[in-house]
């Protein structure tokens, strides 16, 4: 059973961590020496994105609440076999907000970006179907997928969010996901 414990983290993720970059959702850190994990901190009152419908009924990436962000992490573990762990909740890592950061860890995965055909085959094998009219990228890539049996919707299913490991396994990284009843 998972144990919830209070962790004192001297931040900016302390001098035992090295910043590795980041994007819209996370600041990325790695322990020094490297422990095989990547640490991700939400920042600037941003808790990632989840798929949802806009006012016109179109699929979009919507700003996630902290609880939606944690559910998204849990869905990645349950559906895709990821190993995202809650590491800490601490002061905002960007230092300019009173809203806490959620810090997670997950195994560092070595690999190369997967091809679109590999991504499609992988998702179909897991029971997902593309929602062609839902694509919201200029390339026309069908990057919104649903699995009707459990009302799961994922989006941003593009090459930058999938890795082909040296053994040929295809693994998703940071896919926005949500359970949306009534699909």
C-alpha positions in Angstrom: 0.0 0.0 0.0 1.3 3.5 -0.9 2.4 5.6 2.0 1.7 9.3 2.3 4.5 11.0 4.0 5.6 14.6 4.5 8.8 15.4 2.6 11.0 18.4 3.3 12.4 19.4 -0.1 14.8 22.3 -0.2 13.8 23.8 -3.5 14.7 24.7 -6.4 14.6 20.9 -6.1 17.8 21.3 -4.1 21.4 21.2 -5.1 21.2 17.4 -5.6 18.9 17.9 -8.7 19.8 19.5 -12.0 17.3 21.3 -14.2 16.8 19.5 -17.5 14.5 21.9 -19.3 10.7 22.0 -19.4 7.7 23.0 -21.3 4.2 24.4 -20.8 3.3 21.8 -18.2 6.5 21.0 -16.3 9.9 21.9 -15.2 12.1 18.8 -15.6 14.8 17.8 -13.2 17.2 14.9 -12.8 18.9 13.7 -9.7 22.7 14.1 -9.6 24.0 11.4 -9.7 21.4 10.1 -12.0 19.0 7.6 -10.2 17.1 6.4 -13.3 14.2 8.8 -12.8 13.0 12.1 -14.2 11.3 14.5 -11.8 8.6 16.8 -13.1 7.3 19.8 -11.3 4.1 21.7 -12.3 4.7 25.4 -12.3 3.1 28.8 -12.5 -0.4 27.6 -11.5 -0.4 25.2 -14.5 -1.4 21.6 -13.9 -1.2 20.3 -17.4 -4.0 19.7 -19.8 -6.9 17.2 -20.2 -9.0 16.5 -23.2 -12.4 18.0 -23.2 -15.1 19.6 -25.3 -15.1 23.4 -25.8 -18.3 25.5 -26.0 -18.8 24.5 -29.6 -18.5 20.8 -28.9 -15.0 20.4 -30.4 -12.2 18.4 -28.7 -9.6 20.6 -27.2 -6.8 20.5 -24.6 -8.3 22.2 -21.5 -6.4 23.4 -18.5 -6.4 20.7 -15.8 -7.1 21.2 -12.1 -4.7 19.7 -9.6 -7.1 16.7 -9.1 -7.5 16.2 -12.9 -3.6 16.3 -13.2 -3.3 13.6 -10.5 -6.0 11.5 -12.2 -4.2 11.8 -15.5 -1.1 10.4 -13.9 -3.1 7.5 -12.4 -4.6 6.8 -15.8 -1.1 6.7 -17.4 -0.1 4.1 -14.8 -3.3 2.0 -15.1 -3.7 2.1 -18.9 -0.2 2.4 -20.3 1.8 0.7 -17.5 3.7 3.8 -16.6 5.2 4.2 -13.1 4.4 7.8 -12.2 4.8 8.5 -8.5 3.8 11.5 -6.4 7.2 12.7 -5.0 6.2 15.9 -3.2 3.9 18.9 -3.1 6.0 22.0 -2.6 6.4 25.7 -3.2 6.0 26.8 -6.9 9.2 25.8 -8.7 9.1 29.0 -10.8 9.2 30.9 -7.6 6.6 33.5 -8.7 3.3 32.0 -7.5 1.7 31.1 -4.2 0.2 28.0 -5.8 2.1 24.8 -4.9 3.8 22.6 -7.5 3.0 18.9 -7.8 6.3 17.0 -8.2 6.2 13.5 -9.7 8.8 11.0 -10.6 8.9 8.5 -13.4 11.5 6.2 -14.9 13.8 7.8 -17.5 13.1 6.0 -20.8 15.8 5.8 -23.4 14.6 5.7 -27.0 13.7 7.6 -30.2 10.4 9.2 -31.3 7.9 6.6 -32.6 6.5 7.0 -36.1 2.8 7.9 -36.6 2.0 4.4 -37.9 3.6 2.8 -34.9 1.6 5.1 -32.6 -1.7 4.2 -34.4 -1.0 0.5 -34.2 -0.1 0.7 -30.5 -3.3 2.6 -29.6 -5.5 0.3 -31.7 -4.0 -2.7 -30.0 -5.1 -1.2 -26.7 -8.7 -0.8 -28.0 -8.5 2.9 -28.9 -10.1 4.4 -32.0 -9.1 7.7 -33.7 -11.6 10.5 -33.7 -10.8 11.9 -37.2 -13.1 14.9 -36.9 -11.5 15.8 -33.6 -7.9 16.4 -34.9 -6.9 19.9 -33.8 -3.4 20.0 -35.4 -2.8 21.7 -38.7 -1.1 18.5 -40.0 -4.5 16.8 -39.8 -3.0 14.1 -37.6 -5.8 12.3 -35.8 -4.3 12.8 -32.3 -7.5 12.5 -30.3 -8.4 8.9 -29.5 -11.1 7.2 -27.4 -11.6 3.8 -25.8 -15.4 3.6 -25.6 -15.5 0.6 -23.2 -14.2 2.8 -20.4 -15.0 6.3 -21.8 -11.3 7.1 -21.9 -10.1 9.9 -24.1 -6.5 10.7 -24.9 -5.1 13.5 -27.0 -1.8 14.9 -28.2 -1.0 11.4 -29.5 1.9 12.6 -31.6 5.5 11.5 -32.2 6.9 13.8 -29.5 4.8 12.0 -26.9 5.8 8.4 -27.8 9.1 6.7 -27.5 10.4 3.6 -29.3 12.7 1.8 -26.9 15.9 0.0 -28.0 13.9 -3.3 -27.8 11.2 -1.8 -30.1 8.5 -1.3 -27.5 6.3 1.8 -28.0 5.7 3.8 -24.9 3.6 7.0 -24.4 4.9 9.9 -22.4 2.7 12.5 -20.8 -0.5 11.9 -22.8 -3.4 14.1 -21.6 -6.1 11.7 -20.6 -9.6 11.9 -19.1 -12.6 9.7 -18.5 -15.5 11.4 -20.3 -18.8 9.5 -19.8 -21.2 9.2 -22.7 -18.9 8.5 -25.5 
